[in-house]
């Protein structure tokens, strides 16, 4: 009787070990792949199935794409763990994941003429991580829009000073621009943006409080304009930020009927003295309403030809405080001494003695309001003639916002 040779017994491999081997293989593949790899799983009856990889879509994509849009990353067949967007000059874009973690959107728009790299880490329903990377470039700006702004950073201003931005090129999409302008105050001051055509003819937007600022208020403008399309092919290519503090409550009151000027500080009269305003008439009269100190210009050469008054005067004037772009100042006018407190006989400015002008010049600051009244005025200061914003009532001012 012959004997059969018996070999070693082969034991079946545990299912848990098979799964562990598959996961280990997936980890190796993940390190070499742009998306989560397919993963083999063993079924309960020994049948195997594959887990589909996560697919990632990024917009914008390609070369020389249009700027002015946020980056959007979407995941299909899984979720996003993290998204990193590297931009120009080391400036990355931050953003936010949706509640289901399938969409990520940047909180800033992409800027013109830049390159971006997007890296997304994903996770499958089975828990496998993957990584996707893509890049794109944006078309350069055909035209750049620049901004002049007031007040300057770190300044202390008067209670009537608005925040004012004047643009080099037209702004046709005013709402898009206004959305990027954030004003923060230390005391929650109520205010609104209002769009104007500046005295220079350029587009301008001002932010003014409902009432004069409270003294001591700290204000910050964060104009996150970089990558914003202003319309007609004009792009902003930088952000702007300025902070300032509001000084004491000083109000200069000019009564053209009584020919008197009074400086009030914190509700109390500091000093009153005689002045002479503009000679009554459409060309030489002074403006009424609220004018705001634009600048303290010191000694200024004033030439009547620059304001359309022919050769009426051409002289240097001391202690000149500019109130409008059209040329109304408060300044020393010793040649008019006979009319101080008696008659309005200037070419539109508010004149006073050398001593009074020197004192007033030392007291006022940029942003202080001049409240001018009188029947002999030629009209009311226009909103764009300096900072005549205060001559528009609050409801009408709010209607000038592009977001109302």
SULPEKA-V846943 format. One record per run of one state. SS is the DSSP state (2 for helix, 1 for strand, 0 for the rest). FROM is the first residue (numbers start at 1). TO is the last residue. If there is no record, write none. Layout:
{{SS	FROM	TO} {SS	FROM	TO}}
This chain:
{{0	1	14} {2	15	30} {0	31	38} {1	39	42} {0	43	47} {1	48	51} {0	52	54} {1	55	59} {0	60	61} {1	62	65} {0	66	69} {1	70	76} {0	77	78} {1	79	86} {0	87	87} {2	88	90} {0	91	92} {1	93	93} {0	94	94} {1	95	97} {0	98	102} {1	103	109} {0	110	114} {1	115	123} {0	124	128} {1	129	138} {0	139	142} {1	143	144} {0	145	146} {1	147	150} {0	151	154} {1	155	157} {0	158	162} {1	163	167} {0	168	173} {2	174	178} {0	179	180} {1	181	185} {0	186	190} {1	191	197} {0	198	202} {1	203	209} {0	210	217} {1	218	223} {0	224	228} {1	229	231} {0	232	233} {1	234	235} {0	236	239} {1	240	246} {0	247	249} {1	250	255} {0	256	259} {1	260	265} {0	266	267} {1	268	274} {0	275	275} {1	276	276} {0	277	277} {1	278	278} {0	279	287} {1	288	292} {0	293	294} {1	295	303} {2	304	307} {0	308	313} {1	314	322} {0	323	328} {1	329	332} {0	333	333} {2	334	339} {0	340	345} {1	346	346} {0	347	349} {1	350	352} {0	353	353} {2	354	363} {0	364	368} {1	369	373} {0	374	379} {1	380	380} {0	381	387} {2	388	391} {0	392	393} {2	394	398} {0	399	404}}
